[in-house]
Amino acid sequence: MGLMKVFSGSEILAQALQLRLNEVGVETVLKNNLQSARLGGFGNSDLAVEVFIEETEFAKANQIIEDFRLSI
């Protein structure tokens, strides 16, 4: 299978979602575009961090993701 993006936003919100997903056993991958841009010598401020999960875990994670989106 593959990875699917489930969230884009600030680093703090992405880490909060990552924590909630990890608590129920869903492994996540964070892609931090802000750090990549800084190391490359240019800036990026919008939707800087993305959260990815395995497609096969979506059914398990969907309700947590929806509850998180409604809470922000």
Secondary structure, DSSP 8 states (H G I E B T S, - for coil): --EEEEEEE-HHHHHHHHHHHHHTT--EEEEEHHHHHHHHT----SS-EEEEEEGGGHHHHHHHHHHHHHH-
